[in-house]
């Protein structure tokens, strides 16, 4: 299902998630919200993302996992498809 379908189907949930993001980071511009639970994926690049930065907000405390978000000013380098990203 597409984002607009879910927003229409679950308007109160969509509103609550948008308010949560806005209260956490009021100036962040976004068009999508994903809630993930116990997801394991290899490093990847979302090709069609808007060039604005991603925002990651943990909903709970967790251990034994990690999230890496590319930051051109970051100090950690990762490789993906033969190219280095920082």
LINJOKA-V397948 format. One record per helix or strand. SS is the DSSP state (~ for helix, > for strand). FROM is the first residue (numbers start at 1). LEN is the number of residues. If there is no record, write none. Layout:
ss->(SS	SS)
from->(FROM	FROM)
len->(LEN	LEN)
//
This chain:
ss->(~	~	>	>)
from->(3	11	78	83)
len->(7	14	3	3)
//
